[in-house]
Amino acid sequence: MICYNINCLLPKTTPAGLTPYQVYRNNQREKKGKKLLEEKNGVIEKTLFDLKSTQNQLIQSEKMASLGELPAGIAHEIQNPLNFYTEFIISLPQ
């Protein structure tokens, strides 16, 4: 018997009981799934990098704000006694 069709040359099923087309289809789906997973991982990694960068900027700005409040607090603490003495001296009878 001479077979002129490619299907005659291929085995009807694989050892797992799947047809060659099913194996091909499963491989294609797996490749597509892996590609999609890699793309999603790339997006997640970029988002994580952006979040860490934003967190570092926020920490830095909070540190700078704290440093800005420190001199204002010191100046306030110095000014209070000076105001007290100034008012006291002005209110003394002459």
WOWO-V261197 format. One record per residue. RES is the residue in one small letter. OMEGA is omega in whole degrees, -180 to 180 (999 if undefined). NEAR is the number of other ideal C-beta (glycine too) atoms within 10 Angstrom. D_CENTER is the distance of its C-alpha to the mean C-alpha in Angstrom with 1 decimal. Layout:
# WOWO-V261197
RES_OMEGA_NEAR_D_CENTER + RES_OMEGA_NEAR_D_CENTER
This chain:
# WOWO-V261197
m_179_3_64.8 + i_-178_4_62.9 + c_179_8_59.3 + y_-177_6_58.1 + n_-179_7_54.9 + i_-179_7_51.7 + n_178_9_51.1 + c_-176_10_54.2 + l_-179_8_52.8 + l_176_12_49.5 + p_-178_8_49.6 + k_178_8_49.5 + t_176_12_46.8 + t_178_12_44.5 + p_180_6_44.9 + a_179_8_42.2 + g_180_7_44.4 + l_175_13_42.3 + t_178_13_43.7 + p_178_13_42.5 + y_179_10_41.0 + q_178_13_39.0 + v_179_13_37.7 + y_-179_11_36.8 + r_179_12_35.1 + n_178_12_33.1 + n_179_10_32.1 + q_178_10_31.0 + r_180_10_28.9 + e_178_10_27.3 + k_-180_10_26.5 + k_179_10_25.1 + g_179_10_22.9 + k_180_10_21.7 + k_179_10_20.9 + l_179_10_19.0 + l_178_10_17.0 + e_178_10_16.2 + e_180_10_15.1 + k_178_10_12.8 + n_177_10_11.4 + g_179_10_10.9 + v_-180_10_9.1 + i_179_10_6.7 + e_179_10_6.5 + k_179_10_6.2 + t_178_10_3.5 + l_178_10_1.8 + f_179_10_4.7 + d_179_10_5.0 + l_179_10_3.9 + k_179_10_6.0 + s_179_10_8.3 + t_179_10_8.9 + q_179_10_9.6 + n_178_10_11.9 + q_179_10_13.6 + l_178_10_14.2 + i_-180_10_15.7 + q_-179_10_17.8 + s_177_10_19.1 + e_178_10_20.1 + k_-179_10_21.9 + m_178_10_23.7 + a_178_9_24.7 + s_179_9_26.1 + l_178_9_28.0 + g_-180_9_29.4 + e_-177_10_30.7 + l_179_9_32.4 + p_179_9_35.1 + a_178_9_35.7 + g_179_9_36.3 + i_180_10_38.6 + a_179_10_40.5 + h_-179_9_41.0 + e_177_9_42.4 + i_-176_10_44.8 + q_-179_11_45.9 + n_179_10_46.8 + p_179_9_49.7 + l_177_9_50.9 + n_179_10_51.1 + f_-179_10_53.1 + y_178_10_55.5 + t_179_11_55.9 + e_-180_9_56.8 + f_-179_9_59.1 + i_-180_8_61.0 + i_-177_8_61.4 + s_177_7_62.6 + l_177_6_65.3 + p_-176_3_68.8 + q_999_3_70.3
